[in-house]
Structures are given as structure tokens and as C-alpha cells.
Amino acid sequence: MTTADLLPGDRTAVIGATGFIGSRLTARLTADGPRAPAAFNRAFPPVVGGRAAPGLAEADIVYFLAAGLSPVLAERRPDLVEAERRLLVEVLEALSRAGHRPVFVLASSGGAVYAPEVEPPYRETSPTRPDSVYGHAKLRLERELCRHSDAVRAVVARLSNVYGPGQRALRGFGVLPHWLTAAARGEPVRVFGDPHVVRDYVHVDDVTRFLLALRGRVGGGRLPAVVNVGSGVPTSLSGLLEIVSGVTGGSVAVRWERGRSFDRQGNWLDVARARAELDWRAAIPLTEGVRQCWERVLHDAGRAPSASTR
């Protein structure tokens, strides 16, 4: 296939291609064809010597999914906050020099950037007034992207709590892998703060479908400048515990912990814009998604799920 045979959107680049969301997206783009995406990570940086690496400079759409931050890390590692900002600026400046002006999708936060005093569900027009280091870091990335609107067609995707099979139980990243890993080991799960606070959980495969829907608009059609990506369904920690208990086939022991400074009292997203403008909505129910995660945890531990948990 020659360059002339490619359609708008066929040339893609994924920055953060080996991460939780990036690896899913890269696999789908590779399977769907007609051309594998340019995949970048720490080992294969997107900018070399101030220039966009091959595959980035020619891309029709660039997905910036290089999120190494969590709320915990943002509080404790300001150097990582600055490193993520520098990487984004490097990429945007390199694209500006390349002169191609691709669609540029930035994965931001659907909970941390909105003003906590505003009643959820949060809309894209809700005030942004973060109350955590993590939220400020994400909003700063959004503003850096806006400052480079001459170099790219910017899309800010404000993601809610993304989960799914294969998510690693890393400190500060997602409650479900920690809980399910603990349940598989017969250990109590740790619940921080008020069990009645709510979150918006969206499956990684639904997020991948959203990112692919943006690719389909590269050649024409309106792209939202900012769009919420979530289930639109509020789920309390106690409700999530009930789902986990049901999926794992037994009651789950709980160790209650004090709340943390960066924990929100509750947030979930209004996802009407994604439905109206991209014909996208989350399709995987939370119970089904948790079951997939549980089966993956058991598989990785060399165990088979019992018939009662299927």
C-alpha cells in the first residue's frame, strides 16, 4: 500500500502505547488496519533531537495517552508532574515544526479538573477548579494543548475512572485491581474514607471505542474540543463492594482507612455530548466488567473461576 492509498485517519500515532489504555488502542488499530499505528513509549520516544519521530510527523491523529501520574504520585512527586508537562510541550512543538496539523487527543481527568463545590454530574461546561495537585496537573496539560491550537486540532477527552482486565494493582491507580487481587489472596480490601462516595467507572474497551470514533472523524465532520468519557452512572464504594462480593462468590473482608486529601466526595460525568456528537456511549455493564477483571486476576494467578462466579 502506498501513501496515496491511505485515507484520512489511516496514519495514527499513539504516545503511551504500552500503557493500560494505549496498549488496548494500539492492538485495535493494528487489527483494524490498513496500517499499524506509530507506537511510542519511553523506549521509543516521539521526539528525537527536537524533531518529531517518523510516524509522528505524518500522523493524521495523535493520541497522547502517556499518563504516568496518579493522584498519589502527583502529591508526592512534583518532578513527575513536570516531566509529563514537558513531554506534552515537546511533542506539540515538534508537531508545530512539522507543519502537518493533526487531530491531537489528550487524555485528561473527568473528575479531578471540575470544581468540587459544583453538584455532579459534571458537564463539559461545568467550572474547572481543581482541589488537588493531580487535578491542577491535568488542567495545566489541557491549557498547554490549547496554546498550541495552531499546530494541532485539539480534542480533550476527560476520562472518568477507567478500569478493565489487565489493569495492574499499582499504588494510586484504580481501586478494582487492588480489591480483586486482595480477594484472590484471601486478604481484606482497603476502603479509604466514606463508603457512600460515588465514582463513575468506565470499561477500557468502551474508552477504546470512543478513541476510535474520533479517528473516524479525521477526514471531515465536527470534533468536540472537550468531551466527557464515562459511563454516566454513579456507583458508591459500598455498591462496588457488593458487586465485587457477588462476582468473587463470597463476602469480602474490609479494612476501613481514613480518607485521603485528594479523594473527592463524589463525582460522575454527564456524557450527553459524546452521544450527540460521536454516537458513542458506554456499553459494558459494571458487573460484567468486574467479572472480566476477576477472571483475568484468577487466570494470572493460575486459577480457574468457579462456576458460581461466571
Secondary structure per residue as TSV (DSSP state, phi and psi in degrees):
chain	resnum	aa	ss	phi	psi
A	1	M	-	360.0	131.8
A	2	T	-	-93.9	167.9
A	3	T	G	-60.1	-33.5
A	4	A	G	-66.6	-23.9
A	5	D	G	-80.4	-14.6
A	6	L	-	-77.4	142.4
A	7	L	-	-95.7	161.3
A	8	P	T	-55.9	131.2
A	9	G	T	98.3	-13.9
A	10	D	S	-72.6	-28.9
A	11	R	S	-94.1	108.4
A	12	T	E	-122.6	155.1
A	13	A	E	-136.5	136.7
A	14	V	E	-121.6	117.3
A	15	I	E	-100.4	118.2
A	16	G	T	97.2	36.6
A	17	A	T	-72.0	-14.4
A	18	T	T	-105.6	6.8
A	19	G	S	-80.0	-178.1
A	20	F	H	-60.7	-51.3
A	21	I	H	-80.1	-42.2
A	22	G	H	-61.0	-38.3
A	23	S	H	-68.3	-36.4
A	24	R	H	-64.6	-45.8
A	25	L	H	-65.4	-43.6
A	26	T	H	-60.3	-41.0
A	27	A	H	-63.9	-41.4
A	28	R	H	-67.7	-43.2
A	29	L	H	-62.3	-39.1
A	30	T	H	-66.9	-42.2
A	31	A	H	-69.3	-37.4
A	32	D	H	-76.2	-25.6
A	33	G	-	64.9	-168.9
A	34	P	S	-82.5	-0.9
A	35	R	S	-140.9	134.1
A	36	A	-	-65.0	145.2
A	37	P	-	-71.6	156.2
A	38	A	E	-75.4	121.2
A	39	A	E	-111.4	126.4
A	40	F	E	-125.1	144.3
A	41	N	-	-153.8	-163.9
A	42	R	S	-62.6	-35.5
A	43	A	S	-74.7	-28.2
A	44	F	S	-127.7	82.7
A	45	P	-	-68.2	149.4
A	46	P	S	-77.1	-17.1
A	47	V	E	-128.2	127.3
A	48	V	E	-128.3	121.2
A	49	G	T	60.6	32.3
A	50	G	T	81.5	-1.3
A	51	R	E	-111.7	146.3
A	52	A	E	-64.4	130.9
A	53	A	-	-65.3	155.4
A	54	P	T	-53.7	134.6
A	55	G	T	99.8	-34.4
A	56	L	T	-83.0	-44.6
A	57	A	T	-61.6	-30.8
A	58	E	T	-98.3	-2.5
A	59	A	-	-65.1	141.8
A	60	D	S	-82.4	-29.9
A	61	I	E	-142.8	133.3
A	62	V	E	-118.1	127.4
A	63	Y	E	-104.4	117.7
A	64	F	E	-99.1	95.9
A	65	L	-	-118.3	24.2
A	66	A	-	-84.3	59.8
A	67	A	-	-94.0	100.3
A	68	G	-	-96.7	4.4
A	69	L	-	-98.4	147.6
A	70	S	-	-127.7	166.1
A	71	P	H	-55.3	-38.3
A	72	V	H	-66.1	-48.7
A	73	L	H	-64.0	-38.5
A	74	A	H	-61.0	-37.2
A	75	E	H	-67.1	-36.7
A	76	R	H	-103.0	-17.5
A	77	R	-	-129.6	77.9
A	78	P	H	-60.6	-23.5
A	79	D	H	-65.1	-34.8
A	80	L	H	-72.6	-34.8
A	81	V	H	-59.7	-46.3
A	82	E	H	-69.7	-35.8
A	83	A	H	-63.9	-39.4
A	84	E	H	-66.7	-39.5
A	85	R	H	-64.8	-42.2
A	86	R	H	-63.3	-40.7
A	87	L	H	-61.1	-45.6
A	88	L	H	-60.0	-45.9
A	89	V	H	-63.7	-42.0
A	90	E	H	-57.0	-46.3
A	91	V	H	-64.5	-45.8
A	92	L	H	-65.2	-39.9
A	93	E	H	-68.2	-36.8
A	94	A	H	-66.1	-39.3
A	95	L	H	-66.9	-35.9
A	96	S	H	-61.5	-41.7
A	97	R	H	-68.7	-31.3
A	98	A	H	-70.5	-29.1
A	99	G	T	74.6	22.9
A	100	H	-	-95.1	-30.1
A	101	R	-	56.3	69.7
A	102	P	-	-81.1	169.5
A	103	V	E	-69.6	135.7
A	104	F	E	-127.1	115.5
A	105	V	E	-104.0	117.5
A	106	L	E	-103.7	123.1
A	107	A	E	-80.0	114.9
A	108	S	E	-116.5	-166.9
A	109	S	E	-106.9	129.9
A	110	G	T	-87.2	-3.0
A	111	G	T	-118.7	-42.5
A	112	A	T	-75.6	-21.3
A	113	V	T	-87.8	-18.5
A	114	Y	B	-82.5	155.4
A	115	A	-	-67.7	124.9
A	116	P	T	-67.5	-22.0
A	117	E	T	-78.4	-10.6
A	118	V	S	-83.9	137.0
A	119	E	-	-72.1	126.9
A	120	P	S	-72.0	162.5
A	121	P	S	-77.2	144.0
A	122	Y	B	-81.2	133.2
A	123	R	-	-100.6	164.9
A	124	E	T	-61.7	-23.5
A	125	T	T	-90.1	-2.5
A	126	S	S	-63.8	148.9
A	127	P	-	-60.4	140.9
A	128	T	B	-100.5	115.3
A	129	R	-	-152.1	79.4
A	130	P	-	-61.8	150.8
A	131	D	-	-120.8	20.5
A	132	S	S	-141.9	159.0
A	133	V	H	-59.7	-40.5
A	134	Y	H	-61.4	-46.4
A	135	G	H	-62.1	-42.8
A	136	H	H	-62.6	-39.5
A	137	A	H	-63.2	-42.7
A	138	K	H	-68.0	-41.4
A	139	L	H	-66.2	-33.6
A	140	R	H	-65.5	-38.6
A	141	L	H	-62.2	-42.3
A	142	E	H	-59.0	-41.4
A	143	R	H	-71.4	-34.4
A	144	E	H	-61.4	-41.9
A	145	L	H	-62.9	-43.4
A	146	C	H	-61.7	-33.6
A	147	R	H	-69.5	-13.9
A	148	H	T	-112.8	31.0
A	149	S	T	-67.1	-15.5
A	150	D	T	-75.9	-21.6
A	151	A	T	-94.9	-24.8
A	152	V	S	-143.7	162.0
A	153	R	E	-95.1	104.7
A	154	A	E	-84.2	136.6
A	155	V	E	-131.8	119.8
A	156	V	E	-98.4	117.6
A	157	A	E	-101.5	108.1
A	158	R	E	-89.9	101.7
A	159	L	E	-86.8	140.3
A	160	S	-	-82.7	-153.8
A	161	N	E	-76.7	101.9
A	162	V	E	-83.5	133.3
A	163	Y	E	-140.5	171.4
A	164	G	-	158.1	167.2
A	165	P	T	-61.1	139.5
A	166	G	T	94.9	-9.2
A	167	Q	-	-69.9	127.3
A	168	R	-	-83.4	149.7
A	169	A	-	-84.2	70.2
A	170	L	-	-93.7	148.4
A	171	R	T	-60.2	124.7
A	172	G	T	88.1	-5.0
A	173	F	S	-112.5	96.9
A	174	G	-	75.5	129.1
A	175	V	H	-78.4	-34.3
A	176	L	H	-62.1	-48.1
A	177	P	H	-61.2	-33.4
A	178	H	H	-66.6	-47.0
A	179	W	H	-64.0	-45.6
A	180	L	H	-70.1	-35.8
A	181	T	H	-64.1	-42.2
A	182	A	H	-63.0	-43.3
A	183	A	H	-62.6	-39.8
A	184	A	H	-64.8	-28.5
A	185	R	H	-91.1	-2.4
A	186	G	T	74.2	22.9
A	187	E	-	-101.1	156.9
A	188	P	-	-70.5	147.9
A	189	V	E	-87.0	149.9
A	190	R	E	-99.9	128.0
A	191	V	E	-118.4	119.6
A	192	F	E	-93.8	125.8
A	193	G	S	77.1	-151.8
A	194	D	-	-73.1	122.1
A	195	P	T	-70.4	-8.8
A	196	H	T	-92.9	-5.0
A	197	V	-	-66.6	149.1
A	198	V	E	-113.5	152.1
A	199	R	E	-135.6	167.9
A	200	D	-	-115.9	109.0
A	201	Y	E	-101.0	127.4
A	202	V	E	-127.9	134.1
A	203	H	E	-71.1	142.4
A	204	V	H	-60.6	-31.2
A	205	D	H	-70.9	-31.9
A	206	D	H	-68.4	-38.7
A	207	V	H	-63.4	-40.5
A	208	T	H	-61.3	-41.9
A	209	R	H	-61.8	-38.4
A	210	F	H	-61.8	-46.7
A	211	L	H	-62.4	-37.0
A	212	L	H	-68.6	-33.3
A	213	A	H	-63.0	-35.3
A	214	L	H	-65.0	-40.1
A	215	R	H	-58.3	-36.6
A	216	G	T	-67.6	-12.5
A	217	R	T	-102.0	3.2
A	218	V	T	-60.5	-41.4
A	219	G	T	-76.2	-10.5
A	220	G	S	169.1	165.4
A	221	G	S	94.8	157.6
A	222	R	-	-78.7	138.8
A	223	L	-	-114.5	133.5
A	224	P	-	-70.7	139.6
A	225	A	S	-72.6	-36.3
A	226	V	E	-137.3	135.1
A	227	V	E	-148.2	133.2
A	228	N	E	-77.9	141.1
A	229	V	E	-130.6	102.8
A	230	G	S	-158.6	-175.4
A	231	S	-	-82.0	-24.2
A	232	G	-	76.6	8.7
A	233	V	-	-115.3	121.2
A	234	P	-	-78.2	130.7
A	235	T	E	-129.1	124.2
A	236	S	E	-76.4	161.2
A	237	L	H	-61.7	-37.5
A	238	S	H	-66.2	-37.8
A	239	G	H	-65.2	-39.4
A	240	L	H	-65.5	-37.9
A	241	L	H	-60.8	-40.3
A	242	E	H	-61.9	-43.0
A	243	I	H	-63.2	-45.4
A	244	V	H	-61.6	-42.8
A	245	S	H	-61.6	-44.1
A	246	G	H	-65.5	-42.0
A	247	V	H	-69.4	-37.5
A	248	T	H	-81.8	-7.4
A	249	G	T	83.1	22.0
A	250	G	S	-176.9	170.2
A	251	S	-	-69.5	145.9
A	252	V	-	-107.5	126.6
A	253	A	-	-70.9	142.6
A	254	V	E	-123.6	137.0
A	255	R	E	-114.1	114.2
A	256	W	E	-82.2	134.7
A	257	E	E	-124.4	156.2
A	258	R	-	-65.1	151.0
A	259	G	-	-65.2	158.0
A	260	R	-	-105.5	158.5
A	261	S	T	-61.9	-29.2
A	262	F	T	-93.3	-0.5
A	263	D	-	-76.0	127.4
A	264	R	-	-79.9	151.9
A	265	Q	S	-70.8	-23.2
A	266	G	B	170.4	139.9
A	267	N	-	-157.6	144.0
A	268	W	-	-153.7	166.9
A	269	L	B	-111.3	146.8
A	270	D	-	-86.7	121.0
A	271	V	-	-112.2	23.4
A	272	A	H	-63.3	-34.4
A	273	R	H	-64.9	-42.4
A	274	A	H	-61.9	-37.6
A	275	R	H	-67.8	-46.4
A	276	A	H	-70.4	-40.3
A	277	E	H	-96.8	-22.6
A	278	L	H	-126.4	1.5
A	279	D	-	54.0	41.6
A	280	W	-	-119.1	141.5
A	281	R	-	-152.1	154.1
A	282	A	-	-65.3	136.6
A	283	A	-	-116.1	-17.8
A	284	I	S	-95.1	114.7
A	285	P	-	-61.3	150.3
A	286	L	H	-61.2	-41.5
A	287	T	H	-61.1	-42.0
A	288	E	H	-65.4	-41.6
A	289	G	H	-63.8	-41.7
A	290	V	H	-65.1	-37.4
A	291	R	H	-62.1	-42.5
A	292	Q	H	-59.7	-42.9
A	293	C	H	-63.1	-43.3
A	294	W	H	-62.8	-44.8
A	295	E	H	-62.8	-35.6
A	296	R	H	-69.2	-40.8
A	297	V	H	-60.7	-44.6
A	298	L	H	-65.1	-41.1
A	299	H	H	-60.4	-46.5
A	300	D	H	-65.2	-25.8
A	301	A	T	-88.8	1.6
A	302	G	T	76.3	26.5
A	303	R	-	-121.8	152.6
A	304	A	-	-102.0	141.1
A	305	P	-	-65.8	144.4
A	306	S	-	-74.3	160.6
A	307	A	G	-61.4	-29.4
A	308	S	G	-71.9	-17.1
A	309	T	G	-100.5	0.6
A	310	R	-	-89.5	360.0
